Amino acid sequence: MTEQEAEELSVVLLKVVGLLDQTAAFVRDKDSTENWEKYRRAVGKAMGEIYLEMEEPLWERFPHLKPKQLGGSYEIDPQIYEPNFYVPEQ
């Protein structure tokens, strides 16, 4: 895998995690507390798998791609998350 391909893959995986986070907020705001608790656990497991099993090995090979928010140096363009699936009301 080239550096550019690794960057593309990392960004796609970050998008997936971002969408999962938005779905969790959606369920929290739109469903029962009981369903939210179940959903939150499932989303947490999925996000953990993506980070631990997919992103971390990629960042080990290409450390400069690890996002600043996670202790790396990579600047994420916030527009990668657009369009949003759900934005909680403030």
Buried (B, 14 or more C-beta within 10 A) or exposed (E): EEEEEBBEBBBEBBEBBBBBBBBBBBBBEEEEEEEBEEBEEBBEEBBEEBBEEBBEEBBEEBEEBBBEEEEBEBEBEEEEBEEEEBEEEE
